[in-house]
Amino acid sequence: MISVIVPVYNVEKYLPRCIESILGQTYTDIELILIDDGSVDKSGVICDMFASKDKRILVIHKANGGVSSARNEGLKKCSGEYISFVDADDWIEPNMFEKILCFLEESGSDFAVFNEKRVYLDGDKVAHIEEVNNWKALSNGTVLYGKDIFYKIFSKSGVLWNKIFKRDVLVDIFFHENLVYGEDTVYLLEALKKCQSAVVVVDNYYNYVINRVGNVVSGDINEKCLDLLNNNIYIYHRIKSTFPEVGVKRIKVAITQVIKKIEESSANINVKRQYIQKCKEAACAVDREDCISYYKSALDSCGGKMEFIICRYNPNLIVHIKSILNLCRKKQ
């Protein structure tokens, strides 16, 4: 059996699609745990309605405590051999569990990682779907061990929704409820420390909706951008003794995301300067020796490495270069 943990908060527009995609799986031995985290719309009612029709659903209603608190409630209640995390405004392909569990059982791996489709909305309508391949250098069914899990998976993907774990791996690991953003990555770090192997599945099984309110991927620069930087600095310090270059790569990816937000932002120049300074502080949080390890590694392109090094000294230059490149692309 697979336990599917879905935190729910004010997602009445998207929730039925998410639930139906889980209940309609070709693999039917499912325990769906819906945690209504104090929703003030009809999300809680929708959860109860589905639960009244399908005994595989367990609904938990609780006071609002955030996504980490909701997931922790789900972890306490789950009983499946495997655990999957799904966001309530996303949906999954009908054969996802069947296919992923086949790879897990054949390989005996502690978890599986797979690709997603990024769904861009225009209002409530799907405007564009992009199939993503995070594992271009790996073939279907590749099994990774030890440090390769950190180098080839954690350095690229810090989310949970594109992974399915053996429940035994997640025993006694809970989410930090005081984190505002990046709780996935911090939790994943703790989980991976207990994993001996991972199987890579290159197919796109998860539909990830991009332009959600409050998502750091969309919207203007905000406090979530700072949380993203700070959480990756925390991760760097947690793994610098064993995988320093991976920690540096995580910070670099976070900086790249925030700089992209700065480029696109309509905020005034003083606000932008504050965030640019935070990017520099994040880059400078890395020890010089670890910068050298990262620069010598194969974790990033030459351009990506140069971007990080420049950011340690003059992040404004990166913002200006990217802005000019974007203008050139628009004129073409």
C-alpha positions as CSV (number, residue, x, y, z in Angstrom):
1,M,0.0,0.0,0.0
2,I,1.1,3.6,-0.7
3,S,0.1,6.4,1.7
4,V,-0.5,9.7,-0.1
5,I,-0.2,12.8,2.1
6,V,-2.0,15.9,0.8
7,P,-1.9,19.2,2.8
8,V,-5.0,21.2,2.0
9,Y,-5.5,25.0,2.5
10,N,-8.0,27.1,0.6
11,V,-7.7,25.2,-2.7
12,E,-11.3,24.6,-3.5
13,K,-10.8,25.3,-7.3
14,Y,-8.1,22.7,-7.7
15,L,-8.7,20.1,-5.0
16,P,-11.3,17.9,-6.8
17,R,-8.9,17.5,-9.8
18,C,-6.1,16.5,-7.4
19,I,-8.2,14.0,-5.4
20,E,-9.7,12.4,-8.5
21,S,-6.2,12.0,-10.1
22,I,-5.1,10.0,-7.0
23,L,-8.3,7.9,-6.6
24,G,-8.3,7.1,-10.3
25,Q,-4.8,5.5,-10.2
26,T,-4.4,2.1,-12.0
27,Y,-2.7,1.0,-8.7
28,T,-5.6,0.9,-6.3
29,D,-4.0,0.0,-2.9
30,I,-4.0,3.6,-1.7
31,E,-4.4,5.4,1.6
32,L,-5.2,9.0,0.8
33,I,-4.7,11.3,3.8
34,L,-6.2,14.8,3.3
35,I,-5.1,17.3,6.0
36,D,-7.4,20.3,6.0
37,D,-5.2,23.0,7.6
38,G,-7.9,25.4,8.8
39,S,-9.3,26.2,5.3
40,V,-11.8,29.1,5.2
41,D,-13.2,28.2,1.8
42,K,-15.0,24.9,0.9
43,S,-11.8,22.8,0.8
44,G,-12.7,21.0,4.1
45,V,-16.2,20.2,2.8
46,I,-14.8,18.9,-0.5
47,C,-12.5,16.6,1.5
48,D,-15.4,15.2,3.6
49,M,-17.5,14.7,0.4
50,F,-14.9,12.6,-1.2
51,A,-14.3,10.6,2.0
52,S,-18.0,9.8,2.3
53,K,-17.7,8.0,-1.1
54,D,-14.3,6.3,-0.8
55,K,-13.1,4.4,2.2
56,R,-9.5,4.8,1.2
57,I,-9.6,8.5,2.3
58,L,-8.8,9.7,5.8
59,V,-9.6,13.4,6.5
60,I,-7.9,15.3,9.3
61,H,-9.3,18.8,10.2
62,K,-7.0,21.0,12.2
63,A,-6.3,24.6,13.1
64,N,-4.1,26.4,10.6
65,G,-0.4,25.7,11.3
66,G,1.2,25.7,7.8
67,V,2.1,23.0,5.3
68,S,4.8,21.5,7.5
69,S,2.4,21.0,10.4
70,A,-0.2,19.5,8.1
71,R,2.3,17.0,6.6
72,N,3.5,16.0,10.1
73,E,-0.1,15.1,11.0
74,G,-0.2,13.0,7.8
75,L,3.1,11.2,8.7
76,K,1.7,10.3,12.1
77,K,-1.3,8.6,10.6
78,C,0.1,6.9,7.5
79,S,0.4,3.1,7.4
80,G,1.5,2.3,3.9
81,E,4.7,0.7,2.9
82,Y,5.5,3.7,0.6
83,I,4.8,7.4,1.1
84,S,4.1,10.0,-1.6
85,F,3.6,13.8,-1.1
86,V,1.2,15.6,-3.4
87,D,0.3,19.3,-3.4
88,A,-3.4,20.0,-3.4
89,D,-3.4,22.2,-6.5
90,D,-1.4,19.7,-8.6
91,W,-2.4,16.4,-10.1
92,I,-0.7,13.2,-11.2
93,E,-0.9,10.9,-14.2
94,P,-3.2,7.9,-14.0
95,N,-0.5,5.2,-14.0
96,M,2.1,7.1,-11.8
97,F,1.9,4.8,-8.7
98,E,1.8,1.6,-10.7
99,K,4.9,2.5,-12.8
100,I,7.0,4.0,-10.0
101,L,6.3,1.2,-7.6
102,C,7.4,-1.3,-10.2
103,F,10.8,0.4,-10.4
104,L,11.0,0.6,-6.6
105,E,10.2,-3.1,-6.1
106,E,12.5,-4.3,-8.9
107,S,15.4,-2.2,-7.8
108,G,14.8,-2.5,-4.0
109,S,15.7,1.2,-3.7
110,D,14.8,3.4,-0.8
111,F,13.1,6.0,-3.0
112,A,12.3,6.8,-6.6
113,V,12.7,10.2,-8.3
114,F,10.8,11.1,-11.5
115,N,10.2,14.0,-13.9
116,E,7.3,16.5,-13.9
117,K,5.3,18.5,-16.3
118,R,5.2,22.2,-15.5
119,V,1.7,23.6,-16.0
120,Y,1.4,27.3,-16.7
121,L,-2.0,28.8,-16.1
122,D,-3.7,31.8,-17.6
123,G,-6.4,32.5,-15.0
124,D,-8.0,29.1,-14.4
125,K,-7.1,27.7,-17.9
126,V,-4.0,25.8,-18.8
127,A,-1.9,28.0,-21.1
128,H,1.1,25.9,-21.6
129,I,2.6,22.6,-20.4
130,E,6.3,22.0,-20.4
131,E,7.8,18.5,-20.0
132,V,10.9,18.7,-17.9
133,N,13.8,16.3,-17.9
134,N,16.0,16.8,-14.8
135,W,17.9,13.6,-15.5
136,K,19.1,13.9,-19.1
137,A,22.4,12.0,-18.4
138,L,20.6,9.1,-16.8
139,S,18.5,6.3,-18.3
140,N,15.2,4.8,-17.0
141,G,15.8,2.6,-14.1
142,T,19.3,3.9,-13.2
143,V,20.1,3.1,-9.6
144,L,22.2,5.6,-7.6
145,Y,24.1,4.9,-4.4
146,G,25.7,6.9,-1.6
147,K,27.2,10.2,-2.6
148,D,25.7,10.1,-6.1
149,I,22.3,10.6,-4.6
150,F,23.5,14.0,-3.3
151,Y,25.5,14.9,-6.4
152,K,22.9,13.9,-9.0
153,I,19.6,14.3,-7.3
154,F,19.8,16.6,-4.3
155,S,21.9,19.2,-6.1
156,K,19.1,19.5,-8.7
157,S,15.9,18.8,-6.9
158,G,15.0,19.8,-3.4
159,V,11.3,19.1,-3.6
160,L,9.3,16.1,-2.4
161,W,6.4,15.8,-4.8
162,N,8.7,14.2,-7.5
163,K,9.8,11.4,-5.2
164,I,8.2,8.3,-3.5
165,F,9.9,6.9,-0.4
166,K,9.8,3.6,1.5
167,R,8.1,4.4,4.7
168,D,10.9,2.9,6.8
169,V,13.2,5.6,5.6
170,L,11.0,8.4,6.9
171,V,10.3,6.9,10.4
172,D,11.1,9.6,13.0
173,I,11.7,12.3,10.5
174,F,9.4,15.3,10.7
175,F,9.1,18.7,9.1
176,H,10.5,21.8,10.8
177,E,7.3,23.7,11.5
178,N,9.0,27.1,12.0
179,L,10.2,27.2,8.4
180,V,8.2,29.6,6.2
181,Y,9.7,28.4,2.9
182,G,12.0,25.6,1.8
183,E,10.6,23.0,4.2
184,D,10.8,20.4,1.5
185,T,14.5,20.8,1.0
186,V,15.4,20.7,4.7
187,Y,13.2,17.6,5.2
188,L,14.6,15.9,2.1
189,L,18.2,16.5,3.4
190,E,17.3,14.5,6.6
191,A,15.6,11.8,4.6
192,L,18.5,11.3,2.2
193,K,20.9,10.8,5.0
194,K,19.1,7.5,5.7
195,C,18.8,6.4,2.1
196,Q,21.3,3.9,0.6
197,S,19.9,3.9,-2.9
198,A,17.6,5.7,-5.3
199,V,16.1,4.7,-8.7
200,V,15.7,7.3,-11.4
201,V,12.5,7.3,-13.6
202,V,12.8,9.7,-16.5
203,D,9.0,9.7,-17.4
204,N,6.8,12.7,-16.6
205,Y,4.2,11.6,-14.1
206,Y,3.6,14.7,-11.9
207,N,1.8,17.9,-13.1
208,Y,3.2,20.8,-11.2
209,V,1.1,24.1,-11.4
210,I,3.5,27.0,-11.5
211,N,1.7,30.3,-11.1
212,R,0.2,29.9,-7.7
213,V,-0.2,32.8,-5.2
214,G,2.8,32.9,-2.9
215,N,4.9,30.6,-4.9
216,V,8.5,31.9,-5.1
217,V,8.5,30.8,-8.8
218,S,5.7,33.4,-9.5
219,G,4.8,36.8,-8.3
220,D,7.0,39.7,-7.2
221,I,10.0,39.6,-4.9
222,N,9.0,39.0,-1.3
223,E,10.1,37.5,2.0
224,K,9.9,34.0,0.6
225,C,12.9,34.9,-1.5
226,L,14.9,35.6,1.6
227,D,13.6,32.4,3.2
228,L,14.8,30.5,0.1
229,L,18.3,32.0,0.5
230,N,18.5,31.4,4.2
231,N,17.3,27.8,4.1
232,N,19.9,26.9,1.5
233,I,22.6,28.6,3.6
234,Y,21.4,26.4,6.4
235,I,21.6,23.3,4.2
236,Y,25.1,24.2,3.1
237,H,26.3,24.3,6.7
238,R,24.6,21.0,7.4
239,I,26.4,19.1,4.6
240,K,29.6,21.1,4.1
241,S,31.7,18.6,5.9
242,T,30.7,15.8,3.5
243,F,29.3,17.4,0.3
244,P,30.5,21.0,0.3
245,E,30.1,21.5,-3.5
246,V,26.5,20.2,-3.3
247,G,25.7,22.8,-0.6
248,V,27.3,25.5,-2.8
249,K,25.2,24.4,-5.8
250,R,22.1,24.7,-3.7
251,I,22.9,28.3,-2.7
252,K,23.8,29.1,-6.3
253,V,20.4,27.8,-7.6
254,A,18.6,29.8,-4.9
255,I,20.5,33.0,-5.9
256,T,19.7,32.4,-9.6
257,Q,16.0,32.1,-8.7
258,V,16.0,35.3,-6.6
259,I,18.0,37.3,-9.3
260,K,15.4,36.2,-11.8
261,K,12.7,37.6,-9.6
262,I,14.7,40.9,-9.2
263,E,14.9,41.2,-13.0
264,E,11.1,40.7,-13.4
265,S,10.1,42.8,-10.4
266,S,8.2,46.0,-10.5
267,A,9.5,47.0,-7.1
268,N,11.5,50.3,-6.7
269,I,15.3,50.4,-7.0
270,N,15.9,50.6,-3.3
271,V,13.9,47.4,-2.7
272,K,15.8,45.6,-5.5
273,R,19.1,46.7,-4.0
274,Q,18.2,45.1,-0.7
275,Y,17.5,41.8,-2.3
276,I,20.7,42.0,-4.5
277,Q,22.7,42.6,-1.3
278,K,21.0,39.5,0.3
279,C,22.2,37.5,-2.8
280,K,25.7,38.7,-2.2
281,E,25.5,37.8,1.5
282,A,24.3,34.3,0.6
283,A,27.2,33.8,-1.9
284,C,29.7,35.1,0.7
285,A,28.4,32.7,3.3
286,V,30.4,30.0,1.5
287,D,33.9,29.3,2.6
288,R,36.6,30.0,0.0
289,E,37.8,26.4,0.0
290,D,34.3,25.2,-0.7
291,C,34.0,27.7,-3.6
292,I,37.1,26.1,-5.1
293,S,35.7,22.6,-4.6
294,Y,32.5,23.7,-6.4
295,Y,34.4,25.3,-9.2
296,K,36.4,22.1,-9.8
297,S,33.4,19.9,-9.7
298,A,31.2,18.8,-12.6
299,L,28.0,19.9,-10.8
300,D,27.4,23.0,-12.9
301,S,28.3,24.6,-16.2
302,C,31.2,27.0,-16.6
303,G,28.7,29.8,-17.0
304,G,26.9,28.8,-13.8
305,K,30.1,28.7,-11.8
306,M,31.1,32.2,-13.1
307,E,27.7,33.6,-12.2
308,F,28.2,32.4,-8.6
309,I,31.7,33.8,-8.3
310,I,30.7,37.2,-9.7
311,C,27.8,37.3,-7.3
312,R,30.3,37.1,-4.4
313,Y,31.7,40.4,-5.5
314,N,29.3,42.3,-7.7
315,P,25.8,40.8,-8.0
316,N,24.5,44.0,-9.6
317,L,26.6,43.0,-12.7
318,I,24.7,39.7,-13.0
319,V,21.3,41.5,-12.8
320,H,22.4,44.0,-15.5
321,I,23.7,41.3,-17.8
322,K,20.6,39.2,-17.5
323,S,18.3,42.2,-18.1
324,I,20.2,43.1,-21.3
325,L,20.0,39.5,-22.5
326,N,16.3,39.5,-21.9
327,L,15.8,42.7,-23.8
328,C,17.8,41.3,-26.7
329,R,15.6,38.1,-26.7
330,K,12.4,40.2,-26.8
331,K,13.6,42.2,-29.8
332,Q,14.4,39.1,-31.8
